[in-house]
Amino acid sequence: GRASSSRSARLNARMTVNVVGRKLNGDLIIEGVRTLKINGDEAIFLSGSVNPALISAENTILSSSIGDLIIEYTGKGSITQGMRPGLIVRFVNWIF
């Protein structure tokens, strides 16, 4: 048989992060969260490391310049709730 899968997504946001540490090589360890109220509560979590020399004069940096980048997008909006399995399906999945 043959199978294929395709997925495309685009996330475009500006957010503020905090410096939570420094690596031995001088890179800054950053973390941040941005909460959105569109279809309920949605949040973007970002963490990674940044070379201070790459930070622009406007104190910004592109995500493509963030090392060890982790981005999590979570939501509890109406679309997410509508896609959540029913109680019986969740119970059966919990058993197996």
N, C-alpha and C positions, 0 to 999 in steps of 0.2 A: 504494500500500500504506500501511498504518498500522503504526506501531511505538510502543512506549512502554517506559519503563524506570523502575524505582523502586528506591530503596535507603534503608535506614534503619539507623542505628547509634547506639549510646550508649556512651560511655566515661566512667566515673565513677571518679576516683582522686584521692587527695591526694598531693602530692609536694613535695619541697624543691628549691628552685632556688638558684643562685648569681648574684650581681650581677657581671657581667663587664665592665661599662662604664657610661658615662653619656653621654646625648645632650646637645647644646648647650642644649636647652630644659630640662634637669634630669631628664628621664625616665631611669629605670634600665633598662639592658639586662640581661635575665636569660636564663639557660640552665639546664636541668636534665635529668636522666635518672633513670628508675625502672626497675629490672630486676625482673621477676617470674619465679618458677619454678612455673608452673602445669602446662602441658603441654610442658615444655622451657623454653628461654630465650625470654622475651618482654620487650620494652623499650618504654618510652614516652619519647620525646624531646620537650622543650618549649623554645621560645625565643620571645622577644618583648620588648616594652618596657612599663614600668609607671610611671605617675605616682605619685611617693612619697606624695602627699596621699591617694591611694585605698587605701593599705595600712591595714588595720584595726589596732586595739590589740592583737589576738592575732597580729599579724604575718602575716596571710593576705590573699589577694585572690582573687576569682572570675576564672575564665578569661575571662568576658565583659568584664572590665575591662582585659585585656591587649591592648595595641596590637601590630600586626604579628605576631599570634600564629601560630606554626607548631607543629603537633602531629603527630608521626609515631609510629605504632604498628607495631612490627615484631615478628615472631615466628619461631621455628624449632622450634615444638612439633610434636607428632605429627600434628595436623590440617594444619599447613602442609606438612609433609613428604609427607603423603598426597596433597595437591593438586598437588605439584610434577610437571611433565611428565617422562616417561621420557627416557632418554638419546638415543634416536633422534629423538624430537620436538624436543628441545633442539638437537640437531645440525642438523636440517633448518631450524629457526628461525634458527640462527646463520648458515647459508648464505644465507638470504633475508632 
